């Protein structure tokens, strides 16, 4: 198969869909690799590195899309990339369609088959291609939250860990999945007073055990969320429903009653966000203020640590890229149910039911 790796064009997105090791493996498998010039520059990988791995370098994205049958990316296609997609293409990338009607319609219009990293799902419910970026985003959330609490960033001037004689910062983390747990690790490591909220009492028990009773765990309901949010210096939203739009758990009213200079970070913003006042921002303009509360809502947080993120991501995406390249979509999806769950669009049809429900679009039951 002919596989293309374009340079990412989303604002401040420095990750790349394949590293040279992945290119080398796919070439060894018998495929042709086409990489856009400077695609790896954001992680310190040169065109010559890709050439040494067996790829051909092409100057423009149009050339890559024209040559390739499968496009391997990191982020959802931008409008100029949508215009280059054709029915022949397999698009293998993060899509996050549930919160973006325009993108979903545009992707369907291209007629391509979209395989989303974030909905490839194992039988046990785990999301193997979302895990590494959730780990990165969770750790970053506490880091950027602590940074924005500084006075020079508009915050209340509070150190999360405090010092002897001065209170520690209070952090509430809503959602105890991969992202939330990693946010907790950082917050506890900084010495903060941490509260974790989740719907699963089983998961709360695991968190209590994992952190040796150093974290307050609360069942997720409106009263517990409200009380915790109002008493927090930093609130991190880390709620995930696979393939679906995130529920709004922190309301505008709660935000309006938080102490001025507090910070909220919504990791779920690429799925619509779980904090009502949040909207997607970029690394160029990462924050905005509502009712005196600083909001950090960058939709591609891991792009800021592109080296770590790219290698962590490609460690897990290569497996399915090889399956798709070797067998094509139909055969690969028949052979692997986890990969089947990754199909969001198929030849222009929307085939992921939860996305169709969230966006009120026609759903096509995919029976391969």
C-alpha positions in Angstrom: 0.0 0.0 0.0 1.0 3.6 -0.6 1.1 5.4 2.7 1.4 9.2 3.1 2.6 11.3 6.1 1.8 15.0 5.7 3.1 17.7 7.9 0.6 18.7 10.6 -0.8 22.2 10.0 -3.0 22.8 13.1 -1.7 25.8 15.1 1.4 24.9 17.0 1.0 21.2 16.3 4.5 19.8 16.1 3.8 16.0 16.3 4.0 13.8 13.3 2.1 10.6 12.3 5.1 8.3 11.9 8.7 8.4 13.1 11.5 6.9 11.0 11.3 3.6 12.9 7.7 3.2 11.9 8.5 4.1 8.3 11.3 1.5 8.3 9.0 -1.2 9.5 6.3 -0.4 7.0 8.8 -0.3 4.2 10.1 -3.7 5.4 6.5 -4.9 5.2 6.5 -4.1 1.5 4.7 -0.7 1.4 5.7 2.6 -0.2 6.1 5.6 2.2 5.7 9.2 1.2 6.5 11.9 3.7 6.1 15.7 3.3 9.2 17.7 3.6 9.8 19.0 7.2 7.0 16.8 8.6 9.3 15.7 11.5 11.1 19.0 12.1 9.0 19.7 15.3 10.5 16.6 17.0 14.0 17.0 15.6 13.6 14.4 12.8 15.0 15.5 9.4 14.0 14.6 5.9 17.3 12.6 5.6 16.2 10.5 8.6 13.1 9.5 6.7 15.0 8.9 3.5 17.4 6.7 5.4 14.4 4.7 6.7 13.1 4.2 3.1 10.6 7.0 2.6 10.4 9.3 -0.4 10.2 13.0 0.5 7.5 15.1 -1.3 7.5 18.9 -1.2 3.7 19.6 -0.8 0.8 18.1 1.1 -1.1 17.8 -2.2 1.6 15.5 -3.5 1.4 13.3 -0.5 -2.4 13.0 -0.6 -2.3 12.4 -4.4 0.2 9.5 -4.1 -1.1 7.9 -0.9 -3.9 5.4 -0.4 -3.7 5.7 3.4 -3.0 9.0 5.2 -1.4 8.7 8.7 -1.8 11.9 10.7 -2.1 13.0 14.3 -4.9 15.6 14.4 -8.2 15.9 12.6 -8.0 17.2 9.0 -8.1 20.9 8.7 -10.3 22.5 5.9 -7.5 22.6 3.4 -6.8 18.9 4.1 -10.4 17.9 3.8 -10.3 19.3 0.2 -7.5 16.9 -0.6 -9.2 13.8 0.7 -10.7 11.4 -1.8 -12.9 8.2 -1.7 -9.7 6.2 -2.2 -8.2 7.3 1.1 -8.1 5.6 4.4 -7.6 8.5 7.0 -5.9 7.2 10.1 -5.7 9.8 12.8 -7.4 11.4 15.8 -10.8 12.7 14.7 -12.9 13.7 17.7 -16.1 14.0 15.6 -18.7 14.0 18.3 -18.2 17.7 19.1 -17.7 18.9 15.5 -20.7 18.8 13.1 -18.9 20.8 10.4 -15.9 18.5 10.3 -18.1 15.4 10.4 -20.1 16.6 7.4 -17.0 17.6 5.6 -15.4 14.2 6.2 -18.5 12.4 5.0 -18.6 14.5 1.9 -15.0 13.4 0.9 -16.2 9.8 0.7 -13.1 8.6 2.5 -12.9 6.0 5.3 -11.9 7.6 8.6 -10.3 5.5 11.3 -10.1 7.3 14.6 -7.4 6.6 17.1 -9.6 7.6 20.0 -12.4 5.0 19.3 -10.2 1.9 18.6 -11.4 0.0 21.7 -10.4 -3.3 23.2 -13.0 -5.8 24.5 -12.3 -4.7 28.1 -13.3 -1.2 27.1 -9.8 0.3 27.2 -8.7 2.7 24.4 -5.1 1.8 23.6 -4.4 4.6 21.2 -5.8 7.3 23.5 -3.9 6.1 26.6 -0.5 7.7 25.9 -1.9 11.1 25.0 -4.2 11.0 28.0 -1.2 10.3 30.1 0.6 13.4 28.6 -2.5 15.6 28.8 -3.2 14.6 32.4 0.3 15.4 33.5 0.3 18.7 31.6 -3.0 19.8 33.0 -1.6 20.0 36.5 1.5 21.6 35.2 -0.2 24.4 33.2 -2.8 24.8 36.0 -0.1 25.5 38.5 1.6 27.9 36.1 -1.6 29.9 35.5 -2.1 30.2 39.3 0.9 32.5 39.3 0.2 36.3 39.5 2.1 36.9 36.4 -0.4 34.8 34.5 -3.4 36.4 36.1 -3.8 33.8 38.9 -4.4 34.3 42.6 -0.7 33.9 43.3 -0.9 30.5 45.0 1.7 27.8 45.1 0.0 24.4 44.8 2.3 22.7 47.4 2.3 25.7 49.8 5.1 26.1 52.3 5.2 25.5 56.0 2.6 27.7 57.7 0.7 28.4 54.5 -2.2 26.3 53.1 -1.7 24.1 50.1 -3.6 24.6 46.9 -6.9 22.7 46.5 -7.2 20.7 43.3 -10.4 19.0 42.1 -10.1 16.4 39.3 -13.3 15.2 37.7 -12.9 11.9 36.1 -10.5 9.2 37.3 -9.5 7.6 34.0 -6.0 7.7 32.5 -5.9 11.5 32.1 -7.4 12.2 35.5 -5.1 9.7 37.3 -2.1 11.2 35.7 -3.2 14.7 36.7 -3.5 13.3 40.3 0.0 12.0 40.2 1.4 15.4 39.4 -0.8 17.2 41.9 0.0 14.9 44.7 3.7 15.1 43.7 3.5 18.9 44.0 2.0 18.6 47.4 -1.5 19.8 46.6 -4.7 19.0 48.5 -6.4 16.8 45.9 -10.0 15.7 45.5 -11.0 13.1 42.9 -14.5 12.7 41.6 -15.9 9.8 39.6 -19.1 7.8 38.9 -17.4 4.5 39.5 -17.1 3.5 43.2 -14.8 0.7 42.1 -12.5 3.2 40.5 -12.6 5.5 43.5 -11.6 2.5 45.7 -8.7 1.9 43.3 -7.6 5.5 43.5 -7.8 5.5 47.3 -5.6 2.4 47.3 -3.2 3.7 44.6 -2.6 7.0 46.5 -2.5 5.4 50.0 -5.5 7.5 51.2 -3.7 10.8 50.4 -6.6 11.9 48.1 -10.2 12.7 49.0 -12.5 10.6 46.8 -16.1 11.6 46.1 -18.9 10.0 44.1 -19.9 12.1 41.1 -23.1 14.0 41.7 -24.1 17.7 41.4 -23.7 18.4 45.1 -20.3 17.0 45.4 -19.1 18.6 42.2 -20.5 22.0 43.2 -19.0 21.9 46.7 -15.6 20.8 45.5 -15.4 23.3 42.6 -16.3 26.2 44.8 -13.6 25.3 47.3 -10.9 24.7 44.6 -8.0 26.8 43.3 -7.6 24.5 40.3 -10.3 22.3 38.7 -9.3 19.8 36.0 -12.0 18.2 33.8 -11.0 14.8 32.6 -14.3 13.1 31.8 -14.4 10.8 28.8 -17.2 8.8 27.2 -15.6 6.9 24.3 -16.6 8.5 21.0 -19.3 10.6 22.6 -19.6 14.3 23.5 -18.5 15.0 27.0 -21.3 15.8 29.6 -21.3 19.3 31.1 -20.6 18.7 34.7 -19.3 22.1 35.8 -21.9 24.8 35.2 -21.5 28.4 34.4 -23.1 29.2 37.8 -20.4 27.2 39.6 -17.7 29.1 37.7 -19.2 32.4 38.5 -19.0 31.6 42.3 -15.3 30.4 42.2 -12.7 32.7 43.8 -11.2 35.2 41.3 -7.8 34.1 40.0 -8.7 30.4 40.2 -8.0 28.2 37.2 -9.9 25.5 35.3 -8.3 23.1 32.7 -10.6 21.1 30.5 -8.8 18.1 29.0 -12.1 16.9 27.5 -12.4 20.1 25.3 -11.7 18.1 22.1 -14.9 16.1 22.9 -16.9 19.2 23.6 -15.6 19.8 27.1 -17.1 18.9 30.5 -16.9 22.5 31.8 -19.8 24.6 30.5 -17.8 27.8 30.0 -15.0 26.2 28.1 -14.3 26.5 24.4 -11.3 25.3 22.4 -8.2 27.4 22.4 -4.7 27.1 20.8 -1.2 27.1 22.1 -0.8 30.6 20.7 -3.7 31.9 22.8 -4.2 29.1 25.4 -6.3 30.9 28.0 -9.3 33.2 28.5 -11.1 34.6 31.5 -14.7 34.3 32.5 -16.0 35.7 35.8 -12.4 36.2 36.9 -11.6 32.5 36.4 -8.8 31.5 34.1 -9.7 28.9 31.5 -7.1 26.7 29.8 -8.7 24.7 27.0 -6.1 23.8 24.4 -7.5 21.0 22.2 -4.1 19.6 21.4 -2.3 19.9 24.7 0.3 17.1 23.9 1.4 19.1 20.9 3.4 21.3 23.2 5.6 18.4 24.2 5.8 17.0 20.7 8.9 14.8 21.1 7.5 12.9 24.1 4.0 12.8 22.6 5.0 11.6 19.1 7.1 8.7 20.3 4.5 7.7 22.9 1.7 7.8 20.3 3.5 6.0 17.4 4.5 3.2 19.8 0.8 2.3 19.8 -0.5 3.4 16.4 1.9 1.4 14.3 0.3 -1.9 15.1 -3.0 -0.9 13.5 -1.3 1.0 10.6 0.4 -2.2 9.7 -2.9 -4.1 9.8 -4.6 -1.6 7.6 -1.7 -1.5 5.2 -1.4 -5.2 4.9 -5.1 -6.1 4.6 -7.1 -3.0 3.7 -10.0 -1.7 5.9 -12.5 -4.4 5.2 -10.3 -7.4 5.9 -8.5 -5.8 8.8 -11.8 -4.7 10.6 -13.2 -8.2 10.1 -10.1 -9.7 11.7 -9.9 -7.3 14.7 -13.0 -6.1 16.5 -11.0 -3.3 18.2 -10.1 -1.9 14.9 -13.7 -2.2 13.7 -14.6 0.1 16.6 -12.2 2.7 15.2 -14.2 3.2 12.0 -16.0 6.5 12.2 -16.8 7.0 8.5 -16.8 4.3 5.8 -16.8 5.4 2.2 -18.6 8.6 3.1 -21.1 7.0 5.5 -21.2 7.8 9.3 -20.8 4.3 10.9 -20.2 5.2 14.6 -23.6 5.2 16.2 -22.8 7.5 19.2 -21.4 10.2 17.0 -24.5 10.0 14.8 -26.7 10.4 17.9 -24.7 13.4 19.3 -24.8 15.2 16.0 -28.2 14.1 14.8 -26.8 12.7 11.6 -27.8 9.5 9.7 -26.2 6.4 11.0 -25.2 3.5 8.7 -24.9 0.1 10.4 -21.6 -1.3 9.1 -21.8 -5.0 8.4 -18.6 -6.0 6.8 
